Amino acid sequence: MKEDSDEMYYVITDINKFVLETRKIVFGGFGQDIDRENVDNFISELTDTDIEDLDNTLSQEECMAIVHTHVEPRKTKSGKIKYLMSDNVFNTIIEDFNSRLVSNLLQQLVSKGLIESSYSTEDNDFIFWVNDEHKEN
């Protein structure tokens, strides 16, 4: 990894806790502007039901897989594992978590029959629309 001296880096020693707290930020801040001042609120305001919804919508395991595509563990001289992460990498992880959350929510709505989806070769993307039975709601 190329380290830019002008960029801030973070040392993560507990990757599981990092992923858990980052998932809470993404879930709690879904649809809102996230800035450093309100991050703690997103975490502290989550109820037990919210945490259960988070686990059902954006699992710890899939987020760990996302994190490991961006950062690799490093072993210290003392044998401990740490992760070195830049601001840019952290922002990318947040974006990837958010994209996965949106994807999983859409998949849940499709599986419940509330919306339908199809792949558009013209758009080179999936498209979604409200199921005719649910348009009134």
C-alpha positions as CSV (number, residue, x, y, z in Angstrom):
1,M,0.0,0.0,0.0
2,K,1.3,3.4,-0.9
3,E,1.2,5.7,2.0
4,D,0.6,9.4,1.3
5,S,2.3,11.5,4.0
6,D,-0.4,14.2,3.7
7,E,-3.2,11.8,4.4
8,M,-4.3,10.8,7.9
9,Y,-3.9,7.1,8.9
10,Y,-5.6,5.2,11.6
11,V,-4.3,2.1,13.3
12,I,-7.1,-0.4,14.0
13,T,-6.3,-3.1,16.6
14,D,-9.8,-4.6,17.0
15,I,-11.1,-5.1,13.5
16,N,-14.3,-6.8,14.7
17,K,-15.2,-3.8,16.9
18,F,-14.3,-1.4,14.1
19,V,-16.7,-3.2,11.7
20,L,-19.5,-3.4,14.2
21,E,-19.3,0.3,15.0
22,T,-19.0,1.3,11.3
23,R,-22.0,-0.8,10.5
24,K,-23.9,1.1,13.2
25,I,-22.9,4.4,11.7
26,V,-24.0,3.4,8.2
27,F,-27.3,1.9,9.4
28,G,-28.1,4.7,11.9
29,G,-27.2,7.4,9.4
30,F,-28.9,5.8,6.4
31,G,-30.4,8.5,4.3
32,Q,-28.8,11.3,6.3
33,D,-25.7,13.4,5.9
34,I,-23.0,11.9,8.1
35,D,-20.4,14.2,9.6
36,R,-18.0,13.7,12.5
37,E,-20.2,15.6,14.9
38,N,-23.3,13.3,14.6
39,V,-21.5,10.0,14.3
40,D,-21.8,9.2,18.0
41,N,-25.5,9.9,17.9
42,F,-26.1,7.3,15.2
43,I,-24.4,4.7,17.3
44,S,-26.0,5.6,20.7
45,E,-29.6,6.1,19.4
46,L,-29.8,2.6,18.0
47,T,-32.3,0.4,19.9
48,D,-32.1,-3.3,20.4
49,T,-34.7,-3.7,17.6
50,D,-32.5,-1.5,15.4
51,I,-29.5,-3.7,16.1
52,E,-31.5,-6.8,15.2
53,D,-32.6,-5.1,12.0
54,L,-28.9,-4.2,11.3
55,D,-27.8,-7.8,11.8
56,N,-30.6,-9.0,9.5
57,T,-29.8,-6.4,6.8
58,L,-26.1,-5.8,6.9
59,S,-24.2,-8.7,8.6
60,Q,-20.9,-8.5,10.4
61,E,-19.6,-11.2,8.1
62,E,-20.3,-9.5,4.8
63,C,-18.9,-6.3,6.1
64,M,-15.7,-8.1,7.3
65,A,-15.3,-9.4,3.8
66,I,-15.7,-5.8,2.4
67,V,-13.1,-4.5,4.8
68,H,-10.6,-7.2,3.9
69,T,-10.9,-6.2,0.2
70,H,-9.5,-2.7,1.2
71,V,-7.0,-3.4,4.0
72,E,-4.8,-6.3,5.0
73,P,-3.7,-7.3,8.5
74,R,-0.2,-6.4,9.5
75,K,1.7,-8.2,12.2
76,T,3.6,-6.0,14.7
77,K,7.0,-7.0,16.1
78,S,5.3,-8.2,19.2
79,G,3.0,-10.5,17.1
80,K,-0.2,-8.5,17.4
81,I,-2.4,-7.9,14.4
82,K,-3.3,-4.4,13.3
83,Y,-4.8,-2.7,10.3
84,L,-3.5,0.6,8.9
85,M,-6.3,2.6,7.2
86,S,-6.3,6.0,5.5
87,D,-9.1,8.5,5.5
88,N,-9.7,7.6,1.8
89,V,-9.9,3.9,2.5
90,F,-12.3,4.5,5.5
91,N,-14.5,6.6,3.2
92,T,-14.5,3.9,0.6
93,I,-15.5,1.3,3.2
94,I,-18.4,3.5,4.4
95,E,-19.5,3.8,0.8
96,D,-19.3,0.1,0.2
97,F,-21.2,-0.7,3.4
98,N,-23.9,1.8,2.3
99,S,-24.1,0.2,-1.1
100,R,-24.4,-3.2,0.4
101,L,-27.1,-2.0,2.7
102,V,-29.1,-0.5,-0.2
103,S,-28.6,-3.7,-2.2
104,N,-29.7,-5.9,0.7
105,L,-32.8,-3.8,1.4
106,L,-33.9,-3.9,-2.2
107,Q,-33.4,-7.7,-2.3
108,Q,-35.6,-8.0,0.9
109,L,-38.3,-5.9,-0.7
110,V,-38.1,-8.0,-3.9
111,S,-38.3,-11.3,-1.9
112,K,-41.4,-9.9,0.0
113,G,-43.0,-9.1,-3.3
114,L,-43.3,-5.4,-2.6
115,I,-41.2,-4.4,-5.6
116,E,-40.1,-6.1,-8.7
117,S,-36.7,-6.0,-10.5
118,S,-35.1,-6.8,-13.7
119,Y,-31.8,-6.4,-15.4
120,S,-31.7,-3.7,-18.1
121,T,-29.0,-4.3,-20.7
122,E,-29.6,-0.8,-22.0
123,D,-28.8,0.7,-18.6
124,N,-26.3,-2.1,-17.7
125,D,-27.9,-2.1,-14.2
126,F,-30.8,-3.5,-12.3
127,I,-34.1,-1.6,-12.4
128,F,-36.8,-1.7,-9.7
129,W,-40.5,-0.8,-9.7
130,V,-43.4,-1.1,-7.3
131,N,-45.5,-4.2,-7.7
132,D,-48.9,-3.3,-9.2
133,E,-50.6,-4.9,-6.2
134,H,-48.8,-2.5,-3.8
135,K,-49.1,0.8,-5.8
136,E,-51.9,2.1,-3.6
137,N,-49.7,1.8,-0.5
